[in-house]
């Protein structure tokens, strides 16, 4: 399984290196269809989390203008530490109200009605990256949730094939690991590591 391991980047601890791959590769894979991102407008939902924090850093490193949804307590973190241009406090306003211009890319890490509310914010040539999540299940339950998810996936896939915007359903794949090299080279250095556990 040599192809399943990578050297730890210089300056990273074992804990940081262990915390990075899943989040970083998922963020990279979600954004990759829209790369290069220079000059594009990107909206990242849940930017203070693991995948969201990397999505912001990757987009900014490539020259995008980035907005993100988060709670008020994380606003300074996503703007000052991660580099987001706009932090939208979802506890105080609907993100649609703060999005006055159309976006080229939306990275959705929440799902449910966030997906439905985000689609109209995209340019016709835009890209909606739905990262595999349980948003519909959390909001509508284990019975209705999967049915709604299937319905909206089919509808958006058909619409994107005919008129745009593009709709992708992101599940992190092993092949995306090459994105770690790019993440490292682009200086995405803000790593979220809250807890560590010994494995015996």
Rosetta blueprint (number, residue, H / E / L):
1 X L
2 X H
3 X H
4 X H
5 X L
6 X L
7 X L
8 X L
9 X L
10 X L
11 X L
12 X L
13 X L
14 X H
15 X H
16 X H
17 X H
18 X H
19 X H
20 X H
21 X H
22 X H
23 X H
24 X H
25 X H
26 X H
27 X H
28 X H
29 X H
30 X H
31 X H
32 X H
33 X L
34 X L
35 X L
36 X L
37 X L
38 X L
39 X L
40 X L
41 X E
42 X E
43 X E
44 X E
45 X L
46 X L
47 X L
48 X L
49 X L
50 X H
51 X H
52 X H
53 X H
54 X H
55 X H
56 X H
57 X H
58 X H
59 X H
60 X H
61 X H
62 X L
63 X L
64 X L
65 X E
66 X E
67 X E
68 X E
69 X E
70 X E
71 X L
72 X H
73 X H
74 X H
75 X H
76 X H
77 X H
78 X H
79 X H
80 X H
81 X H
82 X L
83 X L
84 X L
85 X L
86 X E
87 X E
88 X E
89 X E
90 X L
91 X L
92 X L
93 X L
94 X L
95 X H
96 X H
97 X H
98 X H
99 X L
100 X L
101 X L
102 X L
103 X E
104 X E
105 X E
106 X E
107 X E
108 X E
109 X L
110 X L
111 X L
112 X L
113 X H
114 X H
115 X H
116 X H
117 X H
118 X H
119 X H
120 X L
121 X L
122 X E
123 X E
124 X E
125 X E
126 X E
127 X E
128 X E
129 X E
130 X E
131 X E
132 X L
133 X L
134 X L
135 X H
136 X H
137 X H
138 X H
139 X H
140 X H
141 X H
142 X H
143 X H
144 X H
145 X H
146 X H
147 X H
148 X H
149 X H
150 X H
151 X H
152 X H
153 X H
154 X H
155 X H
156 X H
157 X H
158 X H
159 X H
160 X H
161 X H
162 X H
163 X L
164 X L
165 X L
166 X E
167 X E
168 X E
169 X E
170 X E
171 X L
172 X L
173 X L
174 X H
175 X H
176 X H
177 X H
178 X H
179 X H
180 X H
181 X H
182 X H
183 X H
184 X H
185 X H
186 X L
187 X L
188 X L
189 X L
190 X L
191 X L
192 X L
193 X L
194 X L
195 X L
196 X L
197 X L
198 X L
199 X L
200 X L
